[in-house]
């Protein structure tokens, strides 16, 4: 990630991101905007590889800007960072093309850890968002009969890795919990994603539910 745009109307949050992004993306150039209009101006002038986007902005919804970015700059990786953890905002963001969703109420160090997952090919997804996606699919959106049927066979270790990924743990955390190397976790993750034909953590949550690996009461 060489060029990052922060779209956030709170001065302290913008300043914090600008001060700390270099920790996970060394040498990154960071620009910031506090409104949609200001963001549009910067997007027209510069090519950004990553946008960290708030939803509630003074001149409109960040989800509208997300749709615009995906339409005009499809190669730009957009992450939502918001206080909202309800289905309406989460699924509207994912449908609009968000590649990840971070909650502001978690420790900022945790937000950095989640964002760091981009380096390993994993979309950042707060554990709380994993729980919301899980709840959505466990409240009748998929029938129990369909959830019980799954043609893909995963090994015991792959199921353990999938379960932890779906709960929002980062790869280093999975490695520590299972007492295996980071490279081994990466190998398991790649195999799981290929077998399940998925490409991000949100889809991993859905598949973990279908396989009965996690329930709606996860912490």
C-alpha positions as CSV (number, residue, x, y, z in Angstrom):
1,X,0.0,0.0,0.0
2,X,1.8,3.1,-1.3
3,X,-0.8,5.8,-1.2
4,X,-3.6,5.9,1.4
5,X,-6.5,8.2,1.8
6,X,-8.2,8.7,5.2
7,X,-11.8,10.0,4.9
8,X,-12.7,10.9,8.5
9,X,-14.3,14.0,10.0
10,X,-12.8,13.7,13.4
11,X,-9.5,15.5,13.7
12,X,-8.0,13.1,16.3
13,X,-8.9,10.0,14.3
14,X,-7.3,11.4,11.1
15,X,-4.2,12.4,13.0
16,X,-3.9,9.0,14.6
17,X,-4.1,7.1,11.3
18,X,-1.6,9.4,9.7
19,X,0.8,8.9,12.6
20,X,0.5,5.1,12.7
21,X,-0.1,3.8,9.2
22,X,3.7,3.8,8.6
23,X,4.0,1.1,11.2
24,X,2.3,-1.5,8.9
25,X,3.0,0.1,5.5
26,X,6.5,1.5,5.7
27,X,7.1,4.5,3.5
28,X,3.4,5.0,2.8
29,X,2.1,8.4,1.7
30,X,-1.0,9.4,3.6
31,X,-3.6,12.0,2.5
32,X,-6.7,13.0,4.5
33,X,-10.1,14.4,3.9
34,X,-12.9,15.4,6.3
35,X,-15.8,15.4,3.8
36,X,-16.9,13.6,0.8
37,X,-16.3,16.7,-1.4
38,X,-12.7,16.9,-0.1
39,X,-12.2,13.2,-0.8
40,X,-13.6,13.5,-4.3
41,X,-11.1,16.3,-5.0
42,X,-8.2,14.2,-3.8
43,X,-9.4,11.1,-5.7
44,X,-9.5,13.1,-8.9
45,X,-5.9,14.3,-8.4
46,X,-4.2,11.2,-7.0
47,X,-4.2,7.4,-7.4
48,X,-4.8,5.7,-4.1
49,X,-4.2,2.0,-3.3
50,X,-6.1,2.1,-0.1
51,X,-9.0,4.2,1.3
52,X,-10.0,4.1,5.0
53,X,-13.5,5.4,5.0
54,X,-16.0,6.5,7.7
55,X,-19.7,6.2,7.0
56,X,-21.1,9.2,8.9
57,X,-19.6,12.3,7.2
58,X,-20.8,15.9,7.3
59,X,-21.9,16.1,3.7
60,X,-23.3,12.6,3.1
61,X,-22.9,8.9,3.6
62,X,-19.5,7.2,3.1
63,X,-21.3,4.3,1.5
64,X,-22.3,6.5,-1.4
65,X,-18.6,7.5,-1.8
66,X,-17.7,3.8,-1.6
67,X,-19.9,3.0,-4.5
68,X,-18.4,5.8,-6.5
69,X,-14.8,4.7,-5.7
70,X,-15.6,1.1,-6.8
71,X,-17.1,2.4,-10.0
72,X,-14.4,4.8,-10.9
73,X,-11.3,3.3,-9.3
74,X,-12.0,-0.5,-9.1
75,X,-8.4,-1.3,-8.1
76,X,-8.6,0.8,-5.0
77,X,-8.9,-1.2,-1.7
78,X,-11.6,0.4,0.4
79,X,-12.0,-0.3,4.2
80,X,-14.9,1.0,6.2
81,X,-14.0,2.2,9.7
82,X,-17.2,3.1,11.6
83,X,-19.0,3.2,14.9
84,X,-21.9,1.3,13.3
85,X,-22.2,-2.4,14.0
86,X,-25.7,-3.0,12.8
87,X,-26.8,-5.2,9.9
88,X,-28.0,-2.2,7.9
89,X,-24.7,-0.5,7.7
90,X,-22.5,-3.6,7.6
91,X,-24.3,-5.3,4.7
92,X,-24.9,-2.1,2.8
93,X,-21.1,-1.6,3.0
94,X,-20.2,-5.1,1.9
95,X,-22.7,-5.0,-1.0
96,X,-21.3,-1.6,-2.1
97,X,-17.9,-3.3,-2.3
98,X,-16.1,-2.7,1.0
99,X,-13.1,-5.1,1.3
100,X,-13.2,-4.9,5.1
101,X,-15.0,-3.4,8.0
102,X,-13.4,-2.1,11.2
103,X,-15.2,-0.9,14.3
104,X,-14.0,2.2,16.0
105,X,-15.0,1.0,19.5
106,X,-12.2,-1.6,19.5
107,X,-8.7,-0.6,20.7
108,X,-6.8,1.3,18.0
109,X,-3.9,-1.2,18.3
110,X,-6.4,-3.9,17.3
111,X,-7.5,-1.8,14.3
112,X,-3.9,-1.7,13.2
113,X,-3.5,-5.5,13.6
114,X,-6.7,-6.1,11.6
115,X,-5.5,-3.7,8.9
116,X,-2.2,-5.4,8.8
117,X,-4.0,-8.5,7.4
118,X,-4.1,-6.8,4.0
119,X,-0.3,-7.7,3.7
120,X,-1.2,-11.4,4.1
121,X,-4.1,-11.2,1.6
122,X,-6.8,-11.2,4.3
123,X,-9.5,-8.5,4.3
124,X,-9.6,-6.7,7.6
125,X,-12.8,-7.6,9.6
126,X,-13.4,-6.8,13.2
127,X,-14.5,-9.7,15.4
128,X,-17.7,-7.8,16.1
129,X,-18.5,-7.7,12.4
130,X,-17.9,-11.4,12.2
131,X,-20.5,-11.9,14.9
132,X,-23.0,-9.7,13.1
133,X,-22.5,-11.7,9.9
134,X,-22.8,-14.9,11.9
135,X,-26.0,-13.8,13.5
136,X,-27.5,-12.8,10.2
137,X,-27.0,-16.3,8.8
138,X,-28.1,-18.1,12.0
139,X,-31.4,-16.3,12.3
140,X,-33.1,-18.1,9.5
141,X,-31.4,-16.5,6.5
142,X,-30.2,-20.0,5.6
143,X,-32.3,-23.1,6.5
144,X,-30.9,-25.5,8.9
145,X,-31.2,-28.2,6.3
146,X,-29.1,-26.3,3.9
147,X,-26.5,-25.4,6.5
148,X,-26.2,-29.0,7.4
149,X,-25.3,-30.0,3.8
150,X,-21.8,-29.1,2.7
151,X,-20.0,-31.1,0.0
152,X,-16.5,-29.8,0.8
153,X,-14.4,-31.8,3.2
154,X,-11.9,-30.0,5.4
155,X,-9.3,-31.6,7.6
156,X,-9.5,-31.2,11.4
157,X,-6.8,-28.6,11.4
158,X,-8.3,-26.7,8.5
159,X,-11.6,-26.6,10.5
160,X,-9.7,-25.2,13.5
161,X,-8.1,-22.5,11.3
162,X,-11.3,-21.6,9.6
163,X,-13.1,-21.3,12.9
164,X,-10.6,-18.9,14.3
165,X,-10.4,-16.8,11.1
166,X,-14.2,-16.5,11.1
167,X,-14.1,-15.3,14.7
168,X,-11.9,-12.4,13.6
169,X,-8.5,-13.6,14.8
170,X,-5.5,-12.4,12.8
171,X,-3.0,-14.9,11.3
172,X,-0.4,-14.3,13.9
173,X,-3.0,-14.9,16.6
174,X,-4.1,-18.1,14.9
175,X,-0.5,-19.3,14.8
176,X,-0.1,-18.5,18.5
177,X,-3.3,-20.2,19.6
178,X,-2.7,-23.4,17.5
179,X,1.1,-23.3,18.2
180,X,2.0,-23.5,14.6
181,X,4.1,-21.1,12.3
182,X,2.7,-18.2,10.5
183,X,3.6,-19.8,7.2
184,X,1.7,-22.9,8.2
185,X,-1.4,-20.8,8.9
186,X,-1.0,-19.1,5.5
187,X,-0.9,-22.5,3.9
188,X,-4.0,-23.7,5.6
189,X,-5.8,-20.5,4.8
190,X,-5.0,-20.7,1.2
191,X,-6.2,-24.3,1.0
192,X,-9.4,-23.5,2.9
193,X,-10.2,-20.6,0.6
194,X,-9.5,-22.8,-2.5
195,X,-11.7,-25.6,-1.3
196,X,-14.6,-23.4,-0.3
197,X,-14.2,-21.1,-3.3
198,X,-14.1,-18.0,-1.2
199,X,-11.9,-14.9,-1.1
200,X,-12.4,-13.0,2.1
201,X,-13.1,-13.2,5.8
202,X,-16.8,-12.3,5.5
203,X,-17.4,-15.3,3.3
204,X,-15.3,-17.4,5.7
205,X,-17.8,-16.6,8.5
206,X,-20.7,-17.8,6.3
207,X,-18.9,-21.0,5.5
208,X,-18.0,-21.6,9.1
209,X,-21.6,-21.3,10.0
210,X,-22.6,-23.7,7.3
211,X,-20.1,-26.2,8.6
212,X,-21.3,-25.8,12.2
213,X,-17.9,-24.6,13.4
214,X,-19.1,-21.5,15.2
215,X,-22.3,-20.4,16.8
216,X,-24.0,-17.0,17.4
217,X,-22.7,-16.7,20.9
218,X,-19.0,-16.5,20.0
219,X,-17.0,-13.8,21.9
